[in-house]
Every structure is written in structure tokens, then in C-alpha cells.
Amino acid sequence: MLEMFPERSKQYLYRLARNADRLYTLTSDLLDVTRIDIGMLNLNNVDFSLTDTIHEVADDIRKKPYLVNKNADVDEIKPNIQLTLPPHPIVVRGDKDRIAQVLSNLLYNAIRFTNSGTITVSTKLCFSNLVKVSVKDSGKGIDPEIYPKLFHKFATKSDRGVGLGLFISKSIVEAHGGSIFGKNNKNGSGATFSFTLPVVTTTR
């Protein structure tokens, strides 16, 4: 197709990249579920800046316009992701790659179910030893049929996923001593997913 229609090369390359990402995600998710089921989800725990990690994940997603437009063929199409973060680093101890995976899962879900509007990522210190990270979207919200089994395996109403991301995210967060939850927004528009992590320090 690239040879026959070179003028459409960008569109075809977006499709290739999108489907390669889907295949990689599916393979990785199935392997992670197997690790979780047999109790072998190993963590490489270090102290790292949670705020820096949020910036990195959001920047990576902004570079993939096909995530929010099935027929994206222009560079200007970007997900509308806003970050509401403190100016100082929030340091947590955990597996940085796994926490990035949780953030990616929540953002991908928000993009998948939000056709327009804004996705906001924010942090909030809870008490003195926990930080809550929230991903709020303005999409169609959590389907009532899915809500009771939200973090179970294969629970999804999407035609572009198999329903493993939230199950894996829950396992990762709980392995770090945190919790994860989701709810529909009070204004009737979209949903908010949040998770908590123990804090090491906040540097001002």
C-alpha cells in the first residue's frame, strides 16, 4: 500500500504503528496476568519522582496522535491532556516502570472513551504519607453493567481492548501498598480514576 499510494504514506504508517502498539500491549498484558496469577509480579523498587514520571507518560502519549483519531493523518492532532501538578517533586518508592504502566493504562482508557473535551491528571497529598493520582476525563463515563466488575479480568465494553488493563493496574498499585478506584463524575460527564501510593518525601 505504501508503494501504490505514497501520498497516503503517513496515514498508513499511523495505522501500522497503532496496530503494532495494540499487539505489543495485548502480549504484555497477557504475560502480566500470568505473572499475577502465579504470584510472580516482581517489582524493582527505587525512589523516584512521581511528578516527573507523570510528565514523561503524558509526553509519550501526546506523540501518538492516532490514539485519539482512528484516521489521524496530520501532526497537529493531539490528545488534550492537562497536568495539574505541584511545582515540587513528589518522591515515592516503587517500580517506576510499573507505575508508568498504571498511568498509561488510565490515560489510554480515558482517551478511548473521550471523543472531545479534556483529560486532567492531578495529584493530591492525603494525610502525611499518601499521594493520590487522579485521571479525570469528560467522556461517556463508566457503564453501569461494568461498574461492579470494573477491576476484574476481561471486563470491558470497548471494541478496542480485552479488559486487562485495570486488573493489572489494581495488582500493581496494591503491590505498592496503595489502592485504586474509579467513579463517574458528579456532573454526569466522564469518569475519574484514582490511585494512591505511599510518599517518601516532597521536596519544596
Accessible surface in RSA format (square Angstrom, percent):
REM  Atomic radii and reference values for relative SASA: ProtOr
REM  Chains: A
REM  Algorithm: Lee & Richards
REM  Probe-radius: 1.40
REM  Slices: 20
REM RES _ NUM      All-atoms   Total-Side   Main-Chain    Non-polar    All polar
REM                ABS   REL    ABS   REL    ABS   REL    ABS   REL    ABS   REL
RES MET A   1   128.29  66.4  95.86  63.4  32.43  77.2  73.30  62.3  54.99  72.9
RES LEU A   2    70.68  39.4  63.48  45.4   7.20  18.1  63.67  44.7   7.01  18.9
RES GLU A   3   167.36  96.1 138.37 104.7  28.99  69.0  59.85 115.8 107.51  87.8
RES MET A   4   135.87  70.4 107.84  71.4  28.02  66.7  88.14  74.9  47.73  63.2
RES PHE A   5    60.21  30.1  60.21  37.3   0.00   0.0  60.21  36.5   0.00   0.0
RES PRO A   6    84.45  61.5  75.38  68.7   9.07  33.0  76.04  62.8   8.41  52.3
RES GLU A   7   133.23  76.5  90.41  68.4  42.82 101.9  72.24 139.7  60.99  49.8
RES ARG A   8   114.53  48.1 109.70  55.9   4.83  11.5  22.26  30.4  92.28  55.9
RES SER A   9    41.14  34.8  41.11  54.9   0.04   0.1  15.07  32.1  26.07  36.5
RES LYS A  10    95.23  46.5  92.29  56.6   2.95   7.0  61.14  55.0  34.09  36.3
RES GLN A  11    39.23  21.9  38.36  28.0   0.87   2.1   2.67   5.7  36.56  27.7
RES TYR A  12    21.11   9.9  19.86  11.3   1.25   3.2  18.36  13.8   2.75   3.4
RES LEU A  13    95.32  53.1  91.72  65.6   3.60   9.1  92.10  64.7   3.23   8.7
RES TYR A  14    31.71  14.8  31.51  17.9   0.20   0.5  26.12  19.6   5.59   6.9
RES ARG A  15    89.34  37.5  89.19  45.5   0.15   0.4  27.68  37.8  61.67  37.4
RES LEU A  16   106.47  59.3 101.16  72.4   5.31  13.3 103.24  72.5   3.23   8.7
RES ALA A  17    41.71  38.4  32.91  50.8   8.80  20.0  40.84  57.5   0.87   2.3
RES ARG A  18    28.14  11.8  27.90  14.2   0.24   0.6   6.11   8.4  22.03  13.4
RES ASN A  19    75.87  52.3  71.18  68.8   4.69  11.3  27.69  66.6  48.18  46.6
RES ALA A  20    61.11  56.2  48.84  75.4  12.28  27.9  55.97  78.8   5.15  13.6
RES ASP A  21    45.18  31.7  44.14  43.9   1.04   2.5  15.39  36.2  29.80  29.7
RES ARG A  22    93.01  39.1  85.29  43.5   7.72  18.4  47.07  64.3  45.94  27.8
RES LEU A  23   120.55  67.1 116.91  83.6   3.64   9.2 120.16  84.4   0.38   1.0
RES TYR A  24   158.86  74.2 153.31  87.2   5.55  14.4 114.17  85.8  44.69  55.1
RES THR A  25    54.83  39.0  52.78  53.5   2.05   4.9  38.48  51.7  16.35  24.7
RES LEU A  26    66.59  37.1  63.71  45.6   2.88   7.2  66.27  46.5   0.32   0.9
RES THR A  27    68.50  48.7  66.12  67.0   2.38   5.7  53.25  71.5  15.25  23.1
RES SER A  28    31.19  26.4  28.46  38.0   2.73   6.3  22.89  48.7   8.30  11.6
RES ASP A  29    12.81   9.0  12.81  12.7   0.00   0.0   0.00   0.0  12.81  12.8
RES LEU A  30    84.47  47.0  81.86  58.6   2.61   6.6  82.22  57.7   2.25   6.1
RES LEU A  31    93.98  52.3  93.07  66.6   0.91   2.3  93.34  65.6   0.65   1.7
RES ASP A  32     5.46   3.8   5.46   5.4   0.00   0.0   0.00   0.0   5.46   5.4
RES VAL A  33    12.50   8.2  12.50  11.3   0.00   0.0  12.50  10.9   0.00   0.0
RES THR A  34    74.81  53.2  71.93  72.9   2.88   6.9  50.17  67.4  24.64  37.3
RES ARG A  35    90.01  37.8  90.01  45.9   0.00   0.0  20.76  28.4  69.25  42.0
RES ILE A  36    34.69  19.7  20.14  15.0  14.55  35.1  22.54  16.2  12.15  33.0
RES ASP A  37    84.51  59.2  47.94  47.7  36.57  86.5  26.17  61.6  58.34  58.2
RES ILE A  38   109.89  62.5  81.30  60.6  28.60  68.9  89.67  64.6  20.22  54.9
RES GLY A  39    67.93  83.8   0.00   N/A  67.93  83.8  35.66  97.9  32.26  72.3
RES MET A  40   106.11  54.9 102.41  67.8   3.69   8.8  77.49  65.9  28.62  37.9
RES LEU A  41    29.10  16.2  11.60   8.3  17.50  44.0  11.66   8.2  17.44  46.9
RES ASN A  42   113.73  78.4  97.91  94.6  15.83  38.1  35.57  85.6  78.16  75.5
RES LEU A  43    46.46  25.9  15.70  11.2  30.77  77.3  16.95  11.9  29.51  79.4
RES ASN A  44   109.93  75.8 102.79  99.3   7.14  17.2  29.95  72.1  79.98  77.3
RES ASN A  45    67.22  46.4  52.62  50.9  14.60  35.1   8.60  20.7  58.62  56.7
RES VAL A  46    65.88  43.4  64.77  58.6   1.11   2.7  65.88  57.2   0.00   0.0
RES ASP A  47    78.16  54.7  53.06  52.8  25.10  59.3  19.24  45.3  58.92  58.8
RES PHE A  48    17.39   8.7   9.46   5.9   7.93  20.6  17.39  10.5   0.00   0.0
RES SER A  49    22.19  18.8  14.25  19.0   7.94  18.3  14.25  30.3   7.94  11.1
RES LEU A  50     0.00   0.0   0.00   0.0   0.00   0.0   0.00   0.0   0.00   0.0
RES THR A  51     7.73   5.5   7.73   7.8   0.00   0.0   5.96   8.0   1.78   2.7
RES ASP A  52    77.51  54.3  75.87  75.5   1.63   3.9  15.75  37.1  61.75  61.6
RES THR A  53     1.00   0.7   1.00   1.0   0.00   0.0   0.98   1.3   0.02   0.0
RES ILE A  54     1.89   1.1   1.39   1.0   0.49   1.2   1.62   1.2   0.27   0.7
RES HIS A  55    83.92  45.9  83.92  58.3   0.00   0.0  53.47  55.1  30.45  35.4
RES GLU A  56    80.56  46.3  77.00  58.3   3.56   8.5  42.75  82.7  37.81  30.9
RES VAL A  57     9.58   6.3   8.58   7.8   1.00   2.4   9.58   8.3   0.01   0.0
RES ALA A  58     0.00   0.0   0.00   0.0   0.00   0.0   0.00   0.0   0.00   0.0
RES ASP A  59    63.17  44.3  61.50  61.2   1.67   4.0  16.02  37.7  47.16  47.0
RES ASP A  60    78.26  54.8  76.38  76.0   1.88   4.4  20.33  47.8  57.92  57.8
RES ILE A  61     1.92   1.1   1.88   1.4   0.04   0.1   1.92   1.4   0.00   0.0
RES ARG A  62    67.80  28.5  67.14  34.2   0.66   1.6  35.31  48.3  32.49  19.7
RES LYS A  63   149.84  73.1 127.82  78.4  22.02  52.4  82.66  74.4  67.19  71.6
RES LYS A  64    59.35  29.0  58.99  36.2   0.36   0.9  33.07  29.8  26.28  28.0
RES PRO A  65     5.41   3.9   5.41   4.9   0.00   0.0   5.41   4.5   0.00   0.0
RES TYR A  66    12.00   5.6  10.83   6.2   1.17   3.0   7.66   5.8   4.35   5.4
RES LEU A  67    36.12  20.1  29.00  20.7   7.12  17.9  31.06  21.8   5.07  13.6
RES VAL A  68    55.31  36.4  20.31  18.4  35.00  84.3  27.03  23.5  28.28  76.7
RES ASN A  69    54.56  37.6  48.43  46.8   6.14  14.8   6.66  16.0  47.91  46.3
RES LYS A  70   115.22  56.2 108.89  66.8   6.34  15.1  64.06  57.7  51.17  54.5
RES ASN A  71    95.69  66.0  87.12  84.2   8.57  20.6  21.93  52.8  73.76  71.3
RES ALA A  72     1.27   1.2   0.00   0.0   1.27   2.9   0.14   0.2   1.13   3.0
RES ASP A  73    68.63  48.1  59.94  59.7   8.68  20.5   7.43  17.5  61.20  61.0
RES VAL A  74    64.40  42.4  62.95  57.0   1.45   3.5  64.40  56.0   0.00   0.0
RES ASP A  75    76.87  53.8  73.34  73.0   3.53   8.4  25.91  61.0  50.96  50.8
RES GLU A  76   141.89  81.5 118.32  89.5  23.57  56.1  71.58 138.4  70.31  57.4
RES ILE A  77    47.71  27.1  42.50  31.7   5.21  12.6  47.71  34.4   0.00   0.0
RES LYS A  78   104.59  51.0  82.03  50.3  22.56  53.7  57.22  51.5  47.37  50.5
RES PRO A  79     7.93   5.8   0.25   0.2   7.68  27.9   2.93   2.4   5.00  31.1
RES ASN A  80    76.02  52.4  63.83  61.7  12.19  29.3  26.26  63.2  49.76  48.1
RES ILE A  81     9.69   5.5   0.00   0.0   9.69  23.4   0.00   0.0   9.69  26.3
RES GLN A  82    95.37  53.3  91.83  67.1   3.54   8.4  25.48  54.2  69.88  53.0
RES LEU A  83    43.29  24.1  11.72   8.4  31.57  79.4  11.72   8.2  31.57  84.9
RES THR A  84    85.22  60.6  78.55  79.6   6.67  15.9  65.86  88.5  19.36  29.3
RES LEU A  85    36.13  20.1   5.31   3.8  30.82  77.5   7.85   5.5  28.28  76.1
RES PRO A  86    36.41  26.5  20.21  18.4  16.20  58.9  26.84  22.2   9.57  59.4
RES PRO A  87   140.15 102.1  96.52  88.0  43.62 158.6 109.61  90.5  30.53 189.7
RES HIS A  88    25.91  14.2  22.99  16.0   2.92   7.5  19.84  20.4   6.08   7.1
RES PRO A  89    53.91  39.3  52.22  47.6   1.69   6.1  53.46  44.1   0.45   2.8
RES ILE A  90     2.10   1.2   2.10   1.6   0.00   0.0   2.10   1.5   0.00   0.0
RES VAL A  91    27.16  17.9  27.16  24.6   0.00   0.0  27.16  23.6   0.00   0.0
RES VAL A  92     2.05   1.4   2.05   1.9   0.00   0.0   2.05   1.8   0.00   0.0
RES ARG A  93   138.24  58.0 122.12  62.3  16.12  38.4  45.49  62.2  92.75  56.2
RES GLY A  94     0.78   1.0   0.00   N/A   0.78   1.0   0.78   2.1   0.00   0.0
RES ASP A  95    13.22   9.3  13.22  13.2   0.00   0.0   0.00   0.0  13.22  13.2
RES LYS A  96    75.65  36.9  73.70  45.2   1.95   4.6  35.90  32.3  39.75  42.3
RES ASP A  97   112.24  78.6 104.15 103.7   8.09  19.1  28.93  68.1  83.31  83.1
RES ARG A  98    38.74  16.3  38.74  19.7   0.00   0.0   6.06   8.3  32.67  19.8
RES ILE A  99     0.44   0.3   0.44   0.3   0.00   0.0   0.44   0.3   0.00   0.0
RES ALA A 100    22.21  20.4  22.21  34.3   0.00   0.0  22.21  31.3   0.00   0.0
RES GLN A 101    39.55  22.1  33.62  24.6   5.93  14.1  27.34  58.2  12.21   9.3
RES VAL A 102     0.00   0.0   0.00   0.0   0.00   0.0   0.00   0.0   0.00   0.0
RES LEU A 103     1.11   0.6   1.11   0.8   0.00   0.0   1.11   0.8   0.00   0.0
RES SER A 104    24.67  20.8  24.67  32.9   0.00   0.0   9.79  20.8  14.88  20.9
RES ASN A 105    16.78  11.6  14.31  13.8   2.47   5.9   2.89   7.0  13.88  13.4
RES LEU A 106     3.48   1.9   0.42   0.3   3.07   7.7   0.77   0.5   2.71   7.3
RES LEU A 107     1.92   1.1   1.92   1.4   0.00   0.0   1.92   1.3   0.00   0.0
RES TYR A 108    53.38  24.9  50.80  28.9   2.58   6.7  34.79  26.1  18.59  22.9
RES ASN A 109    28.43  19.6  27.57  26.6   0.85   2.1   7.81  18.8  20.61  19.9
RES ALA A 110     4.43   4.1   1.96   3.0   2.48   5.6   3.94   5.5   0.49   1.3
RES ILE A 111     7.32   4.2   1.86   1.4   5.46  13.2   2.31   1.7   5.01  13.6
RES ARG A 112    67.67  28.4  55.24  28.2  12.43  29.6   6.49   8.9  61.18  37.1
RES PHE A 113    55.46  27.7  49.32  30.5   6.14  16.0  52.30  31.7   3.16   9.0
RES THR A 114    15.00  10.7   4.13   4.2  10.86  25.9   4.15   5.6  10.84  16.4
RES ASN A 115   155.22 107.0 116.21 112.3  39.02  94.0  34.22  82.4 121.00 117.0
RES SER A 116    88.61  74.9  73.89  98.6  14.71  33.9  48.08 102.4  40.53  56.8
RES GLY A 117    45.97  56.7   0.00   N/A  45.97  56.7  28.57  78.4  17.40  39.0
RES THR A 118    41.91  29.8  36.00  36.5   5.91  14.1  18.36  24.7  23.55  35.6
RES ILE A 119     7.35   4.2   7.35   5.5   0.00   0.0   7.35   5.3   0.00   0.0
RES THR A 120    36.52  26.0  35.71  36.2   0.80   1.9  20.98  28.2  15.53  23.5
RES VAL A 121     0.14   0.1   0.14   0.1   0.00   0.0   0.14   0.1   0.00   0.0
RES SER A 122    33.17  28.0  32.98  44.0   0.20   0.5  13.76  29.3  19.41  27.2
RES THR A 123    22.10  15.7   1.00   1.0  21.10  50.3   0.99   1.3  21.11  31.9
RES LYS A 124   133.83  65.3 127.81  78.4   6.02  14.3  79.58  71.6  54.26  57.8
RES LEU A 125    71.19  39.6  50.18  35.9  21.01  52.8  50.18  35.2  21.01  56.5
RES CYS A 126    27.35  20.7  22.61  25.2   4.74  11.1  13.51  34.2  13.84  14.9
RES PHE A 127   187.14  93.6 144.00  89.2  43.14 112.2 160.64  97.4  26.50  75.8
RES SER A 128   112.86  95.4  77.01 102.8  35.85  82.6  55.71 118.6  57.15  80.1
RES ASN A 129    86.20  59.4  85.46  82.6   0.74   1.8  27.34  65.8  58.86  56.9
RES LEU A 130    46.54  25.9  45.97  32.9   0.57   1.4  45.97  32.3   0.57   1.5
RES VAL A 131     0.09   0.1   0.00   0.0   0.09   0.2   0.00   0.0   0.09   0.3
RES LYS A 132    57.01  27.8  56.25  34.5   0.76   1.8  10.29   9.3  46.72  49.8
RES VAL A 133     0.00   0.0   0.00   0.0   0.00   0.0   0.00   0.0   0.00   0.0
RES SER A 134    14.94  12.6  14.87  19.8   0.07   0.2   8.48  18.1   6.46   9.0
RES VAL A 135     2.74   1.8   1.57   1.4   1.17   2.8   1.57   1.4   1.17   3.2
RES LYS A 136   100.10  48.8  99.39  61.0   0.72   1.7  45.87  41.3  54.24  57.8
RES ASP A 137    12.23   8.6   9.43   9.4   2.80   6.6   1.04   2.5  11.19  11.2
RES SER A 138    43.65  36.9  29.70  39.6  13.95  32.1  30.14  64.2  13.51  18.9
RES GLY A 139    14.82  18.3   0.00   N/A  14.82  18.3   7.37  20.2   7.45  16.7
RES LYS A 140   164.13  80.1 124.50  76.4  39.63  94.4  81.23  73.1  82.90  88.3
RES GLY A 141    19.97  24.6   0.00   N/A  19.97  24.6   6.93  19.0  13.04  29.2
RES ILE A 142    16.52   9.4   6.31   4.7  10.21  24.6  11.31   8.1   5.21  14.1
RES ASP A 143    52.53  36.8  43.22  43.0   9.31  22.0  15.15  35.6  37.38  37.3
RES PRO A 144   114.88  83.7  99.26  90.5  15.61  56.8 104.84  86.6  10.04  62.4
RES GLU A 145   106.53  61.2  89.72  67.9  16.81  40.0  42.14  81.5  64.39  52.6
RES ILE A 146    15.67   8.9  15.67  11.7   0.00   0.0  15.67  11.3   0.00   0.0
RES TYR A 147    97.55  45.5  91.33  52.0   6.22  16.2  68.81  51.7  28.73  35.4
RES PRO A 148   107.90  78.6  73.45  67.0  34.45 125.2  83.13  68.6  24.77 154.0
RES LYS A 149    87.35  42.6  87.22  53.5   0.13   0.3  38.08  34.3  49.27  52.5
RES LEU A 150    15.65   8.7  12.79   9.2   2.86   7.2  12.79   9.0   2.86   7.7
RES PHE A 151    27.06  13.5  22.20  13.8   4.86  12.7  22.20  13.5   4.86  13.9
RES HIS A 152   110.08  60.2 106.01  73.7   4.07  10.4  66.75  68.8  43.34  50.4
RES LYS A 153    79.44  38.8  61.63  37.8  17.80  42.4  32.09  28.9  47.35  50.4
RES PHE A 154   127.75  63.9 106.04  65.7  21.72  56.5 106.05  64.3  21.70  62.1
RES ALA A 155    13.88  12.8   0.78   1.2  13.10  29.8   4.23   6.0   9.65  25.6
RES THR A 156    48.05  34.2  25.46  25.8  22.59  53.8  22.37  30.0  25.68  38.8
RES LYS A 157   112.69  55.0  75.81  46.5  36.88  87.8  46.60  41.9  66.09  70.4
RES SER A 158    18.82  15.9   2.63   3.5  16.19  37.3   6.71  14.3  12.11  17.0
RES ASP A 159   131.77  92.3  90.17  89.7  41.60  98.4  51.98 122.3  79.80  79.6
RES ARG A 160    68.05  28.6  49.12  25.0  18.93  45.1  19.45  26.6  48.60  29.5
RES GLY A 161    31.72  39.1   0.00   N/A  31.72  39.1  18.44  50.6  13.28  29.7
RES VAL A 162    65.81  43.3  57.04  51.6   8.76  21.1  61.42  53.4   4.39  11.9
RES GLY A 163    16.97  20.9   0.00   N/A  16.97  20.9  11.31  31.0   5.67  12.7
RES LEU A 164     1.99   1.1   0.20   0.1   1.79   4.5   0.20   0.1   1.79   4.8
RES GLY A 165    16.20  20.0   0.00   N/A  16.20  20.0  10.46  28.7   5.74  12.9
RES LEU A 166    22.33  12.4  20.14  14.4   2.19   5.5  20.14  14.1   2.19   5.9
RES PHE A 167    34.24  17.1  34.09  21.1   0.16   0.4  34.09  20.7   0.16   0.4
RES ILE A 168     0.00   0.0   0.00   0.0   0.00   0.0   0.00   0.0   0.00   0.0
RES SER A 169     0.00   0.0   0.00   0.0   0.00   0.0   0.00   0.0   0.00   0.0
RES LYS A 170    70.95  34.6  70.95  43.5   0.00   0.0  37.75  34.0  33.19  35.4
RES SER A 171    23.31  19.7  14.66  19.6   8.65  19.9  10.82  23.0  12.49  17.5
RES ILE A 172     0.00   0.0   0.00   0.0   0.00   0.0   0.00   0.0   0.00   0.0
RES VAL A 173     0.00   0.0   0.00   0.0   0.00   0.0   0.00   0.0   0.00   0.0
RES GLU A 174    83.54  48.0  66.17  50.1  17.37  41.3  22.70  43.9  60.84  49.7
RES ALA A 175    55.83  51.3  18.69  28.8  37.13  84.5  31.38  44.2  24.44  64.8
RES HIS A 176    20.86  11.4   3.43   2.4  17.43  44.6  11.48  11.8   9.38  10.9
RES GLY A 177    58.05  71.6   0.00   N/A  58.05  71.6  33.43  91.7  24.62  55.1
RES GLY A 178    13.00  16.0   0.00   N/A  13.00  16.0   3.47   9.5   9.53  21.3
RES SER A 179    52.58  44.4  52.44  70.0   0.14   0.3  38.64  82.3  13.94  19.5
RES ILE A 180    15.72   8.9   0.33   0.2  15.39  37.1   0.33   0.2  15.39  41.8
RES PHE A 181    83.44  41.7  82.34  51.0   1.10   2.9  83.44  50.6   0.00   0.0
RES GLY A 182     9.41  11.6   0.00   N/A   9.41  11.6   0.02   0.1   9.38  21.0
RES LYS A 183   110.62  54.0 110.62  67.9   0.00   0.0  61.36  55.2  49.26  52.5
RES ASN A 184    67.71  46.7  53.76  52.0  13.94  33.6  24.00  57.8  43.70  42.2
RES ASN A 185    16.84  11.6   6.78   6.6  10.06  24.2   7.67  18.5   9.17   8.9
RES LYS A 186   209.72 102.3 168.45 103.4  41.28  98.3 119.39 107.5  90.34  96.2
RES ASN A 187   116.38  80.3  75.85  73.3  40.54  97.6  47.79 115.0  68.59  66.3
RES GLY A 188    72.95  90.0   0.00   N/A  72.95  90.0  38.02 104.3  34.92  78.2
RES SER A 189    43.39  36.7  39.53  52.8   3.86   8.9  28.62  60.9  14.77  20.7
RES GLY A 190     2.84   3.5   0.00   N/A   2.84   3.5   0.00   0.0   2.84   6.4
RES ALA A 191     3.28   3.0   3.28   5.1   0.01   0.0   3.28   4.6   0.01   0.0
RES THR A 192    16.86  12.0  15.67  15.9   1.19   2.8  12.22  16.4   4.64   7.0
RES PHE A 193    24.16  12.1  24.16  15.0   0.00   0.0  24.16  14.6   0.00   0.0
RES SER A 194     4.57   3.9   4.57   6.1   0.01   0.0   0.05   0.1   4.52   6.3
RES PHE A 195     0.04   0.0   0.02   0.0   0.02   0.1   0.02   0.0   0.02   0.1
RES THR A 196    14.19  10.1  14.15  14.3   0.05   0.1  10.51  14.1   3.69   5.6
RES LEU A 197     2.95   1.6   2.95   2.1   0.00   0.0   2.95   2.1   0.00   0.0
RES PRO A 198    53.68  39.1  52.75  48.1   0.92   3.4  52.75  43.6   0.92   5.7
RES VAL A 199    27.34  18.0   7.01   6.3  20.33  49.0   7.21   6.3  20.13  54.6
RES VAL A 200    67.70  44.6  40.50  36.7  27.21  65.6  45.19  39.3  22.52  61.1
RES THR A 201    70.53  50.2  63.89  64.8   6.64  15.8  63.36  85.1   7.17  10.8
RES THR A 202    43.72  31.1  21.88  22.2  21.83  52.0   4.42   5.9  39.30  59.4
RES THR A 203    74.72  53.1  69.29  70.2   5.43  12.9  57.45  77.2  17.26  26.1
RES ARG A 204   209.83  88.1 144.15  73.5  65.67 156.4  93.20 127.4 116.63  70.7
END  Absolute sums over single chains surface
CHAIN  1 A    11319.2       9184.7       2134.5       6336.4       4982.8
END  Absolute sums over all chains
TOTAL         11319.2       9184.7       2134.5       6336.4       4982.8
